[in-house]
Amino acid sequence: MIDIQRIVIGQMLISTEAYDQHFHLLKPGYFTDALCKLVYLTAINLKRKGLKLDLLTASTHLEGNEELKNFS
C-alpha cells in the first residue's frame, strides 16, 4: 500500500496538472505513510498560497521542515 502512496505523490509532483485534475480530491488521512502525508500536506499548502506545485517547489518548502528531519 505504501508503494501506491509513493506513486501517487510522485505523479503529483511530476505532472503540474495532476493535482488540479485528480489529486485535489484526496484527503491527508488517506495516506498511511507519514512521509507521503507530509508531502501531500505541503502540496495542499502550496496550492492554497497560489504557488506552482512541482518537485522543486515542494522540496524547497520541505527543506526546513522539522518533521522531515525524522525521515533522514
mmCIF file of the N, C-alpha and C atoms, coordinates in Angstrom:
data_MODEL
# 
_entry.id   MODEL 
# 
loop_
_atom_site.group_PDB 
_atom_site.id 
_atom_site.type_symbol 
_atom_site.label_atom_id 
_atom_site.label_alt_id 
_atom_site.label_comp_id 
_atom_site.label_asym_id 
_atom_site.label_entity_id 
_atom_site.label_seq_id 
_atom_site.pdbx_PDB_ins_code 
_atom_site.Cartn_x 
_atom_site.Cartn_y 
_atom_site.Cartn_z 
_atom_site.occupancy 
_atom_site.B_iso_or_equiv 
_atom_site.pdbx_formal_charge 
_atom_site.auth_seq_id 
_atom_site.auth_comp_id 
_atom_site.auth_asym_id 
_atom_site.auth_atom_id 
_atom_site.pdbx_PDB_model_num 
ATOM 1   N N  . MET A 1 1  ? 0.816  -1.196 0.000   1.00 0.00 ? 1  MET A N  1 
ATOM 2   C CA . MET A 1 1  ? 0.000  0.000  0.000   1.00 0.00 ? 1  MET A CA 1 
ATOM 3   C C  . MET A 1 1  ? 0.861  1.262  0.000   1.00 0.00 ? 1  MET A C  1 
ATOM 4   N N  . ILE A 1 2  ? 1.976  1.219  0.714   1.00 0.00 ? 2  ILE A N  1 
ATOM 5   C CA . ILE A 1 2  ? 2.852  2.382  0.766   1.00 0.00 ? 2  ILE A CA 1 
ATOM 6   C C  . ILE A 1 2  ? 3.427  2.682  -0.615  1.00 0.00 ? 2  ILE A C  1 
ATOM 7   N N  . ASP A 1 3  ? 3.717  1.634  -1.395  1.00 0.00 ? 3  ASP A N  1 
ATOM 8   C CA . ASP A 1 3  ? 4.230  1.852  -2.749  1.00 0.00 ? 3  ASP A CA 1 
ATOM 9   C C  . ASP A 1 3  ? 3.236  2.647  -3.584  1.00 0.00 ? 3  ASP A C  1 
ATOM 10  N N  . ILE A 1 4  ? 1.964  2.337  -3.458  1.00 0.00 ? 4  ILE A N  1 
ATOM 11  C CA . ILE A 1 4  ? 0.935  3.067  -4.211  1.00 0.00 ? 4  ILE A CA 1 
ATOM 12  C C  . ILE A 1 4  ? 0.895  4.525  -3.769  1.00 0.00 ? 4  ILE A C  1 
ATOM 13  N N  . GLN A 1 5  ? 1.011  4.763  -2.482  1.00 0.00 ? 5  GLN A N  1 
ATOM 14  C CA . GLN A 1 5  ? 1.006  6.132  -1.976  1.00 0.00 ? 5  GLN A CA 1 
ATOM 15  C C  . GLN A 1 5  ? 2.194  6.913  -2.528  1.00 0.00 ? 5  GLN A C  1 
ATOM 16  N N  . ARG A 1 6  ? 3.327  6.283  -2.596  1.00 0.00 ? 6  ARG A N  1 
ATOM 17  C CA . ARG A 1 6  ? 4.519  6.951  -3.133  1.00 0.00 ? 6  ARG A CA 1 
ATOM 18  C C  . ARG A 1 6  ? 4.384  7.216  -4.637  1.00 0.00 ? 6  ARG A C  1 
ATOM 19  N N  . ILE A 1 7  ? 3.742  6.321  -5.346  1.00 0.00 ? 7  ILE A N  1 
ATOM 20  C CA . ILE A 1 7  ? 3.495  6.537  -6.766  1.00 0.00 ? 7  ILE A CA 1 
ATOM 21  C C  . ILE A 1 7  ? 2.570  7.738  -6.961  1.00 0.00 ? 7  ILE A C  1 
ATOM 22  N N  . VAL A 1 8  ? 1.538  7.830  -6.153  1.00 0.00 ? 8  VAL A N  1 
ATOM 23  C CA . VAL A 1 8  ? 0.604  8.957  -6.239  1.00 0.00 ? 8  VAL A CA 1 
ATOM 24  C C  . VAL A 1 8  ? 1.334  10.271 -5.980  1.00 0.00 ? 8  VAL A C  1 
ATOM 25  N N  . ILE A 1 9  ? 2.134  10.315 -4.924  1.00 0.00 ? 9  ILE A N  1 
ATOM 26  C CA . ILE A 1 9  ? 2.887  11.530 -4.595  1.00 0.00 ? 9  ILE A CA 1 
ATOM 27  C C  . ILE A 1 9  ? 3.850  11.864 -5.726  1.00 0.00 ? 9  ILE A C  1 
ATOM 28  N N  . GLY A 1 10 ? 4.544  10.873 -6.243  1.00 0.00 ? 10 GLY A N  1 
ATOM 29  C CA . GLY A 1 10 ? 5.486  11.101 -7.334  1.00 0.00 ? 10 GLY A CA 1 
ATOM 30  C C  . GLY A 1 10 ? 4.796  11.655 -8.567  1.00 0.00 ? 10 GLY A C  1 
ATOM 31  N N  . GLN A 1 11 ? 3.671  11.083 -8.931  1.00 0.00 ? 11 GLN A N  1 
ATOM 32  C CA . GLN A 1 11 ? 2.936  11.559 -10.108 1.00 0.00 ? 11 GLN A CA 1 
ATOM 33  C C  . GLN A 1 11 ? 2.444  12.984 -9.891  1.00 0.00 ? 11 GLN A C  1 
ATOM 34  N N  . MET A 1 12 ? 2.005  13.275 -8.688  1.00 0.00 ? 12 MET A N  1 
ATOM 35  C CA . MET A 1 12 ? 1.519  14.615 -8.371  1.00 0.00 ? 12 MET A CA 1 
ATOM 36  C C  . MET A 1 12 ? 2.632  15.654 -8.531  1.00 0.00 ? 12 MET A C  1 
ATOM 37  N N  . LEU A 1 13 ? 3.850  15.291 -8.174  1.00 0.00 ? 13 LEU A N  1 
ATOM 38  C CA . LEU A 1 13 ? 4.967  16.222 -8.257  1.00 0.00 ? 13 LEU A CA 1 
ATOM 39  C C  . LEU A 1 13 ? 5.576  16.309 -9.657  1.00 0.00 ? 13 LEU A C  1 
ATOM 40  N N  . ILE A 1 14 ? 5.394  15.281 -10.450 1.00 0.00 ? 14 ILE A N  1 
ATOM 41  C CA . ILE A 1 14 ? 5.936  15.279 -11.808 1.00 0.00 ? 14 ILE A CA 1 
ATOM 42  C C  . ILE A 1 14 ? 5.015  16.018 -12.774 1.00 0.00 ? 14 ILE A C  1 
ATOM 43  N N  . SER A 1 15 ? 3.730  15.805 -12.649 1.00 0.00 ? 15 SER A N  1 
ATOM 44  C CA . SER A 1 15 ? 2.752  16.409 -13.556 1.00 0.00 ? 15 SER A CA 1 
ATOM 45  C C  . SER A 1 15 ? 2.128  17.630 -12.890 1.00 0.00 ? 15 SER A C  1 
ATOM 46  N N  . THR A 1 16 ? 2.385  18.797 -13.416 1.00 0.00 ? 16 THR A N  1 
ATOM 47  C CA . THR A 1 16 ? 1.904  20.025 -12.789 1.00 0.00 ? 16 THR A CA 1 
ATOM 48  C C  . THR A 1 16 ? 0.377  20.125 -12.795 1.00 0.00 ? 16 THR A C  1 
ATOM 49  N N  . GLU A 1 17 ? -0.286 19.433 -13.699 1.00 0.00 ? 17 GLU A N  1 
ATOM 50  C CA . GLU A 1 17 ? -1.749 19.483 -13.749 1.00 0.00 ? 17 GLU A CA 1 
ATOM 51  C C  . GLU A 1 17 ? -2.402 18.390 -12.913 1.00 0.00 ? 17 GLU A C  1 
ATOM 52  N N  . ALA A 1 18 ? -1.652 17.413 -12.479 1.00 0.00 ? 18 ALA A N  1 
ATOM 53  C CA . ALA A 1 18 ? -2.217 16.241 -11.809 1.00 0.00 ? 18 ALA A CA 1 
ATOM 54  C C  . ALA A 1 18 ? -2.975 16.609 -10.535 1.00 0.00 ? 18 ALA A C  1 
ATOM 55  N N  . TYR A 1 19 ? -2.437 17.525 -9.746  1.00 0.00 ? 19 TYR A N  1 
ATOM 56  C CA . TYR A 1 19 ? -3.120 17.896 -8.504  1.00 0.00 ? 19 TYR A CA 1 
ATOM 57  C C  . TYR A 1 19 ? -4.483 18.492 -8.817  1.00 0.00 ? 19 TYR A C  1 
ATOM 58  N N  . ASP A 1 20 ? -4.525 19.440 -9.736  1.00 0.00 ? 20 ASP A N  1 
ATOM 59  C CA . ASP A 1 20 ? -5.782 20.114 -10.060 1.00 0.00 ? 20 ASP A CA 1 
ATOM 60  C C  . ASP A 1 20 ? -6.789 19.174 -10.715 1.00 0.00 ? 20 ASP A C  1 
ATOM 61  N N  . GLN A 1 21 ? -6.314 18.222 -11.478 1.00 0.00 ? 21 GLN A N  1 
ATOM 62  C CA . GLN A 1 21 ? -7.216 17.322 -12.191 1.00 0.00 ? 21 GLN A CA 1 
ATOM 63  C C  . GLN A 1 21 ? -7.728 16.180 -11.327 1.00 0.00 ? 21 GLN A C  1 
ATOM 64  N N  . HIS A 1 22 ? -6.883 15.645 -10.456 1.00 0.00 ? 22 HIS A N  1 
ATOM 65  C CA . HIS A 1 22 ? -7.260 14.431 -9.739  1.00 0.00 ? 22 HIS A CA 1 
ATOM 66  C C  . HIS A 1 22 ? -6.960 14.452 -8.238  1.00 0.00 ? 22 HIS A C  1 
ATOM 67  N N  . PHE A 1 23 ? -5.751 14.847 -7.901  1.00 0.00 ? 23 PHE A N  1 
ATOM 68  C CA . PHE A 1 23 ? -5.279 14.631 -6.541  1.00 0.00 ? 23 PHE A CA 1 
ATOM 69  C C  . PHE A 1 23 ? -5.852 15.597 -5.516  1.00 0.00 ? 23 PHE A C  1 
ATOM 70  N N  . HIS A 1 24 ? -6.489 16.675 -5.964  1.00 0.00 ? 24 HIS A N  1 
ATOM 71  C CA . HIS A 1 24 ? -7.135 17.575 -5.015  1.00 0.00 ? 24 HIS A CA 1 
ATOM 72  C C  . HIS A 1 24 ? -8.312 16.895 -4.316  1.00 0.00 ? 24 HIS A C  1 
ATOM 73  N N  . LEU A 1 25 ? -8.774 15.790 -4.856  1.00 0.00 ? 25 LEU A N  1 
ATOM 74  C CA . LEU A 1 25 ? -9.885 15.049 -4.270  1.00 0.00 ? 25 LEU A CA 1 
ATOM 75  C C  . LEU A 1 25 ? -9.458 14.187 -3.084  1.00 0.00 ? 25 LEU A C  1 
ATOM 76  N N  . LEU A 1 26 ? -8.167 13.965 -2.957  1.00 0.00 ? 26 LEU A N  1 
ATOM 77  C CA . LEU A 1 26 ? -7.658 13.137 -1.853  1.00 0.00 ? 26 LEU A CA 1 
ATOM 78  C C  . LEU A 1 26 ? -7.701 13.897 -0.534  1.00 0.00 ? 26 LEU A C  1 
ATOM 79  N N  . LYS A 1 27 ? -7.679 13.159 0.536   1.00 0.00 ? 27 LYS A N  1 
ATOM 80  C CA . LYS A 1 27 ? -7.611 13.725 1.888   1.00 0.00 ? 27 LYS A CA 1 
ATOM 81  C C  . LYS A 1 27 ? -6.307 13.274 2.528   1.00 0.00 ? 27 LYS A C  1 
ATOM 82  N N  . PRO A 1 28 ? -5.690 14.122 3.359   1.00 0.00 ? 28 PRO A N  1 
ATOM 83  C CA . PRO A 1 28 ? -4.440 13.718 4.011   1.00 0.00 ? 28 PRO A CA 1 
ATOM 84  C C  . PRO A 1 28 ? -4.566 12.407 4.783   1.00 0.00 ? 28 PRO A C  1 
ATOM 85  N N  . GLY A 1 29 ? -5.738 12.141 5.323   1.00 0.00 ? 29 GLY A N  1 
ATOM 86  C CA . GLY A 1 29 ? -5.949 10.913 6.085   1.00 0.00 ? 29 GLY A CA 1 
ATOM 87  C C  . GLY A 1 29 ? -5.894 9.644  5.255   1.00 0.00 ? 29 GLY A C  1 
ATOM 88  N N  . TYR A 1 30 ? -5.956 9.778  3.941   1.00 0.00 ? 30 TYR A N  1 
ATOM 89  C CA . TYR A 1 30 ? -5.848 8.613  3.068   1.00 0.00 ? 30 TYR A CA 1 
ATOM 90  C C  . TYR A 1 30 ? -4.421 8.052  3.060   1.00 0.00 ? 30 TYR A C  1 
ATOM 91  N N  . PHE A 1 31 ? -3.461 8.868  3.441   1.00 0.00 ? 31 PHE A N  1 
ATOM 92  C CA . PHE A 1 31 ? -2.058 8.450  3.418   1.00 0.00 ? 31 PHE A CA 1 
ATOM 93  C C  . PHE A 1 31 ? -1.676 7.858  4.766   1.00 0.00 ? 31 PHE A C  1 
ATOM 94  N N  . THR A 1 32 ? -1.298 6.581  4.760   1.00 0.00 ? 32 THR A N  1 
ATOM 95  C CA . THR A 1 32 ? -0.859 5.933  5.989   1.00 0.00 ? 32 THR A CA 1 
ATOM 96  C C  . THR A 1 32 ? 0.653  6.090  6.175   1.00 0.00 ? 32 THR A C  1 
ATOM 97  N N  . ASP A 1 33 ? 1.357  6.336  5.100   1.00 0.00 ? 33 ASP A N  1 
ATOM 98  C CA . ASP A 1 33 ? 2.796  6.576  5.165   1.00 0.00 ? 33 ASP A CA 1 
ATOM 99  C C  . ASP A 1 33 ? 3.020  8.027  5.594   1.00 0.00 ? 33 ASP A C  1 
ATOM 100 N N  . ALA A 1 34 ? 3.712  8.227  6.712   1.00 0.00 ? 34 ALA A N  1 
ATOM 101 C CA . ALA A 1 34 ? 3.880  9.567  7.289   1.00 0.00 ? 34 ALA A CA 1 
ATOM 102 C C  . ALA A 1 34 ? 4.600  10.531 6.342   1.00 0.00 ? 34 ALA A C  1 
ATOM 103 N N  . LEU A 1 35 ? 5.576  10.044 5.605   1.00 0.00 ? 35 LEU A N  1 
ATOM 104 C CA . LEU A 1 35 ? 6.299  10.909 4.680   1.00 0.00 ? 35 LEU A CA 1 
ATOM 105 C C  . LEU A 1 35 ? 5.396  11.345 3.520   1.00 0.00 ? 35 LEU A C  1 
ATOM 106 N N  . CYS A 1 36 ? 4.614  10.423 2.992   1.00 0.00 ? 36 CYS A N  1 
ATOM 107 C CA . CYS A 1 36 ? 3.680  10.761 1.916   1.00 0.00 ? 36 CYS A CA 1 
ATOM 108 C C  . CYS A 1 36 ? 2.658  11.783 2.402   1.00 0.00 ? 36 CYS A C  1 
ATOM 109 N N  . LYS A 1 37 ? 2.180  11.597 3.617   1.00 0.00 ? 37 LYS A N  1 
ATOM 110 C CA . LYS A 1 37 ? 1.209  12.545 4.176   1.00 0.00 ? 37 LYS A CA 1 
ATOM 111 C C  . LYS A 1 37 ? 1.825  13.930 4.322   1.00 0.00 ? 37 LYS A C  1 
ATOM 112 N N  . LEU A 1 38 ? 3.065  13.991 4.770   1.00 0.00 ? 38 LEU A N  1 
ATOM 113 C CA . LEU A 1 38 ? 3.762  15.270 4.920   1.00 0.00 ? 38 LEU A CA 1 
ATOM 114 C C  . LEU A 1 38 ? 3.915  15.970 3.565   1.00 0.00 ? 38 LEU A C  1 
ATOM 115 N N  . VAL A 1 39 ? 4.284  15.231 2.547   1.00 0.00 ? 39 VAL A N  1 
ATOM 116 C CA . VAL A 1 39 ? 4.438  15.808 1.213   1.00 0.00 ? 39 VAL A CA 1 
ATOM 117 C C  . VAL A 1 39 ? 3.073  16.262 0.686   1.00 0.00 ? 39 VAL A C  1 
ATOM 118 N N  . TYR A 1 40 ? 2.041  15.477 0.913   1.00 0.00 ? 40 TYR A N  1 
ATOM 119 C CA . TYR A 1 40 ? 0.705  15.865 0.451   1.00 0.00 ? 40 TYR A CA 1 
ATOM 120 C C  . TYR A 1 40 ? 0.228  17.131 1.161   1.00 0.00 ? 40 TYR A C  1 
ATOM 121 N N  . LEU A 1 41 ? 0.460  17.231 2.456   1.00 0.00 ? 41 LEU A N  1 
ATOM 122 C CA . LEU A 1 41 ? 0.086  18.453 3.193   1.00 0.00 ? 41 LEU A CA 1 
ATOM 123 C C  . LEU A 1 41 ? 0.855  19.664 2.662   1.00 0.00 ? 41 LEU A C  1 
ATOM 124 N N  . THR A 1 42 ? 2.104  19.459 2.296   1.00 0.00 ? 42 THR A N  1 
ATOM 125 C CA . THR A 1 42 ? 2.889  20.531 1.686   1.00 0.00 ? 42 THR A CA 1 
ATOM 126 C C  . THR A 1 42 ? 2.268  20.948 0.361   1.00 0.00 ? 42 THR A C  1 
ATOM 127 N N  . ALA A 1 43 ? 1.829  19.972 -0.421  1.00 0.00 ? 43 ALA A N  1 
ATOM 128 C CA . ALA A 1 43 ? 1.178  20.270 -1.699  1.00 0.00 ? 43 ALA A CA 1 
ATOM 129 C C  . ALA A 1 43 ? -0.085 21.099 -1.489  1.00 0.00 ? 43 ALA A C  1 
ATOM 130 N N  . ILE A 1 44 ? -0.878 20.728 -0.517  1.00 0.00 ? 44 ILE A N  1 
ATOM 131 C CA . ILE A 1 44 ? -2.101 21.482 -0.212  1.00 0.00 ? 44 ILE A CA 1 
ATOM 132 C C  . ILE A 1 44 ? -1.757 22.921 0.148   1.00 0.00 ? 44 ILE A C  1 
ATOM 133 N N  . ASN A 1 45 ? -0.766 23.093 0.995   1.00 0.00 ? 45 ASN A N  1 
ATOM 134 C CA . ASN A 1 45 ? -0.365 24.442 1.417   1.00 0.00 ? 45 ASN A CA 1 
ATOM 135 C C  . ASN A 1 45 ? 0.152  25.271 0.246   1.00 0.00 ? 45 ASN A C  1 
ATOM 136 N N  . LEU A 1 46 ? 0.920  24.670 -0.627  1.00 0.00 ? 46 LEU A N  1 
ATOM 137 C CA . LEU A 1 46 ? 1.427  25.387 -1.799  1.00 0.00 ? 46 LEU A CA 1 
ATOM 138 C C  . LEU A 1 46 ? 0.277  25.849 -2.686  1.00 0.00 ? 46 LEU A C  1 
ATOM 139 N N  . LYS A 1 47 ? -0.674 24.958 -2.938  1.00 0.00 ? 47 LYS A N  1 
ATOM 140 C CA . LYS A 1 47 ? -1.806 25.306 -3.793  1.00 0.00 ? 47 LYS A CA 1 
ATOM 141 C C  . LYS A 1 47 ? -2.670 26.395 -3.151  1.00 0.00 ? 47 LYS A C  1 
ATOM 142 N N  . ARG A 1 48 ? -2.861 26.338 -1.837  1.00 0.00 ? 48 ARG A N  1 
ATOM 143 C CA . ARG A 1 48 ? -3.645 27.369 -1.145  1.00 0.00 ? 48 ARG A CA 1 
ATOM 144 C C  . ARG A 1 48 ? -2.984 28.737 -1.245  1.00 0.00 ? 48 ARG A C  1 
ATOM 145 N N  . LYS A 1 49 ? -1.662 28.742 -1.299  1.00 0.00 ? 49 LYS A N  1 
ATOM 146 C CA . LYS A 1 49 ? -0.919 30.001 -1.426  1.00 0.00 ? 49 LYS A CA 1 
ATOM 147 C C  . LYS A 1 49 ? -0.836 30.466 -2.877  1.00 0.00 ? 49 LYS A C  1 
ATOM 148 N N  . GLY A 1 50 ? -1.380 29.675 -3.783  1.00 0.00 ? 50 GLY A N  1 
ATOM 149 C CA . GLY A 1 50 ? -1.357 30.026 -5.198  1.00 0.00 ? 50 GLY A CA 1 
ATOM 150 C C  . GLY A 1 50 ? -0.020 29.768 -5.863  1.00 0.00 ? 50 GLY A C  1 
ATOM 151 N N  . LEU A 1 51 ? 0.806  28.931 -5.244  1.00 0.00 ? 51 LEU A N  1 
ATOM 152 C CA . LEU A 1 51 ? 2.117  28.623 -5.805  1.00 0.00 ? 51 LEU A CA 1 
ATOM 153 C C  . LEU A 1 51 ? 2.047  27.408 -6.717  1.00 0.00 ? 51 LEU A C  1 
ATOM 154 N N  . LYS A 1 52 ? 3.013  27.325 -7.596  1.00 0.00 ? 52 LYS A N  1 
ATOM 155 C CA . LYS A 1 52 ? 3.116  26.190 -8.507  1.00 0.00 ? 52 LYS A CA 1 
ATOM 156 C C  . LYS A 1 52 ? 3.502  24.944 -7.714  1.00 0.00 ? 52 LYS A C  1 
ATOM 157 N N  . LEU A 1 53 ? 2.874  23.844 -8.030  1.00 0.00 ? 53 LEU A N  1 
ATOM 158 C CA . LEU A 1 53 ? 3.198  22.587 -7.369  1.00 0.00 ? 53 LEU A CA 1 
ATOM 159 C C  . LEU A 1 53 ? 4.042  21.742 -8.304  1.00 0.00 ? 53 LEU A C  1 
ATOM 160 N N  . ASP A 1 54 ? 5.303  21.587 -7.949  1.00 0.00 ? 54 ASP A N  1 
ATOM 161 C CA . ASP A 1 54 ? 6.205  20.710 -8.683  1.00 0.00 ? 54 ASP A CA 1 
ATOM 162 C C  . ASP A 1 54 ? 7.265  20.219 -7.707  1.00 0.00 ? 54 ASP A C  1 
ATOM 163 N N  . LEU A 1 55 ? 8.134  19.371 -8.190  1.00 0.00 ? 55 LEU A N  1 
ATOM 164 C CA . LEU A 1 55 ? 9.150  18.756 -7.337  1.00 0.00 ? 55 LEU A CA 1 
ATOM 165 C C  . LEU A 1 55 ? 10.068 19.795 -6.699  1.00 0.00 ? 55 LEU A C  1 
ATOM 166 N N  . LEU A 1 56 ? 10.503 20.767 -7.474  1.00 0.00 ? 56 LEU A N  1 
ATOM 167 C CA . LEU A 1 56 ? 11.426 21.777 -6.958  1.00 0.00 ? 56 LEU A CA 1 
ATOM 168 C C  . LEU A 1 56 ? 10.771 22.640 -5.879  1.00 0.00 ? 56 LEU A C  1 
ATOM 169 N N  . THR A 1 57 ? 9.559  23.119 -6.138  1.00 0.00 ? 57 THR A N  1 
ATOM 170 C CA . THR A 1 57 ? 8.867  23.975 -5.170  1.00 0.00 ? 57 THR A CA 1 
ATOM 171 C C  . THR A 1 57 ? 8.565  23.198 -3.895  1.00 0.00 ? 57 THR A C  1 
ATOM 172 N N  . ALA A 1 58 ? 8.080  21.981 -4.036  1.00 0.00 ? 58 ALA A N  1 
ATOM 173 C CA . ALA A 1 58 ? 7.752  21.170 -2.856  1.00 0.00 ? 58 ALA A CA 1 
ATOM 174 C C  . ALA A 1 58 ? 9.007  20.872 -2.031  1.00 0.00 ? 58 ALA A C  1 
ATOM 175 N N  . SER A 1 59 ? 10.093 20.496 -2.696  1.00 0.00 ? 59 SER A N  1 
ATOM 176 C CA . SER A 1 59 ? 11.318 20.166 -1.944  1.00 0.00 ? 59 SER A CA 1 
ATOM 177 C C  . SER A 1 59 ? 11.893 21.405 -1.260  1.00 0.00 ? 59 SER A C  1 
ATOM 178 N N  . THR A 1 60 ? 11.779 22.553 -1.907  1.00 0.00 ? 60 THR A N  1 
ATOM 179 C CA . THR A 1 60 ? 12.252 23.800 -1.291  1.00 0.00 ? 60 THR A CA 1 
ATOM 180 C C  . THR A 1 60 ? 11.457 24.109 -0.034  1.00 0.00 ? 60 THR A C  1 
ATOM 181 N N  . HIS A 1 61 ? 10.157 23.909 -0.075  1.00 0.00 ? 61 HIS A N  1 
ATOM 182 C CA . HIS A 1 61 ? 9.325  24.184 1.092   1.00 0.00 ? 61 HIS A CA 1 
ATOM 183 C C  . HIS A 1 61 ? 9.485  23.134 2.186   1.00 0.00 ? 61 HIS A C  1 
ATOM 184 N N  . LEU A 1 62 ? 9.926  21.961 1.825   1.00 0.00 ? 62 LEU A N  1 
ATOM 185 C CA . LEU A 1 62 ? 10.138 20.906 2.821   1.00 0.00 ? 62 LEU A CA 1 
ATOM 186 C C  . LEU A 1 62 ? 11.513 20.981 3.487   1.00 0.00 ? 62 LEU A C  1 
ATOM 187 N N  . GLU A 1 63 ? 12.456 21.699 2.890   1.00 0.00 ? 63 GLU A N  1 
ATOM 188 C CA . GLU A 1 63 ? 13.835 21.726 3.381   1.00 0.00 ? 63 GLU A CA 1 
ATOM 189 C C  . GLU A 1 63 ? 13.955 22.072 4.867   1.00 0.00 ? 63 GLU A C  1 
ATOM 190 N N  . GLY A 1 64 ? 13.266 23.079 5.325   1.00 0.00 ? 64 GLY A N  1 
ATOM 191 C CA . GLY A 1 64 ? 13.400 23.489 6.715   1.00 0.00 ? 64 GLY A CA 1 
ATOM 192 C C  . GLY A 1 64 ? 12.393 22.856 7.652   1.00 0.00 ? 64 GLY A C  1 
ATOM 193 N N  . ASN A 1 65 ? 11.629 21.900 7.154   1.00 0.00 ? 65 ASN A N  1 
ATOM 194 C CA . ASN A 1 65 ? 10.584 21.280 7.956   1.00 0.00 ? 65 ASN A CA 1 
ATOM 195 C C  . ASN A 1 65 ? 11.179 20.346 9.000   1.00 0.00 ? 65 ASN A C  1 
ATOM 196 N N  . GLU A 1 66 ? 10.861 20.598 10.249  1.00 0.00 ? 66 GLU A N  1 
ATOM 197 C CA . GLU A 1 66 ? 11.380 19.769 11.345  1.00 0.00 ? 66 GLU A CA 1 
ATOM 198 C C  . GLU A 1 66 ? 10.905 18.329 11.248  1.00 0.00 ? 66 GLU A C  1 
ATOM 199 N N  . GLU A 1 67 ? 9.657  18.118 10.812  1.00 0.00 ? 67 GLU A N  1 
ATOM 200 C CA . GLU A 1 67 ? 9.121  16.767 10.693  1.00 0.00 ? 67 GLU A CA 1 
ATOM 201 C C  . GLU A 1 67 ? 9.899  15.949 9.675   1.00 0.00 ? 67 GLU A C  1 
ATOM 202 N N  . LEU A 1 68 ? 10.374 16.594 8.619   1.00 0.00 ? 68 LEU A N  1 
ATOM 203 C CA . LEU A 1 68 ? 11.112 15.909 7.570   1.00 0.00 ? 68 LEU A CA 1 
ATOM 204 C C  . LEU A 1 68 ? 12.423 15.323 8.105   1.00 0.00 ? 68 LEU A C  1 
ATOM 205 N N  . LYS A 1 69 ? 13.005 15.999 9.084   1.00 0.00 ? 69 LYS A N  1 
ATOM 206 C CA . LYS A 1 69 ? 14.270 15.521 9.667   1.00 0.00 ? 69 LYS A CA 1 
ATOM 207 C C  . LYS A 1 69 ? 14.117 14.160 10.327  1.00 0.00 ? 69 LYS A C  1 
ATOM 208 N N  . ASN A 1 70 ? 12.892 13.785 10.710  1.00 0.00 ? 70 ASN A N  1 
ATOM 209 C CA . ASN A 1 70 ? 12.643 12.480 11.318  1.00 0.00 ? 70 ASN A CA 1 
ATOM 210 C C  . ASN A 1 70 ? 12.784 11.334 10.322  1.00 0.00 ? 70 ASN A C  1 
ATOM 211 N N  . PHE A 1 71 ? 12.776 11.653 9.030   1.00 0.00 ? 71 PHE A N  1 
ATOM 212 C CA . PHE A 1 71 ? 12.824 10.629 7.999   1.00 0.00 ? 71 PHE A CA 1 
ATOM 213 C C  . PHE A 1 71 ? 14.215 10.418 7.425   1.00 0.00 ? 71 PHE A C  1 
ATOM 214 N N  . SER A 1 72 ? 15.205 11.213 7.848   1.00 0.00 ? 72 SER A N  1 
ATOM 215 C CA . SER A 1 72 ? 16.539 11.050 7.284   1.00 0.00 ? 72 SER A CA 1 
ATOM 216 C C  . SER A 1 72 ? 17.370 10.084 8.057   1.00 0.00 ? 72 SER A C  1 
# 
